[in-house]
């Protein structure tokens, strides 16, 4: 069984597991049992690099996740093999 999957009819191949980024960009109004602090850009870069090292190239971002798209897009410039759709 392959870890990679086709993403619909887009021609892209993505990892079967993705990385959700809500905790990268939003710490208010989310339903988690404990509070948390939004990580700085360096921590986000390290997290995304680790995800890439593990073969994860599907990064889940959304406007509802606060500003998570900003640090992910910045990191995408330094880790270009990550596919953020």
Order of alpha helices (4+ residues) and beta strands (2+ residues): beta-beta-beta-alpha-alpha-beta-alpha
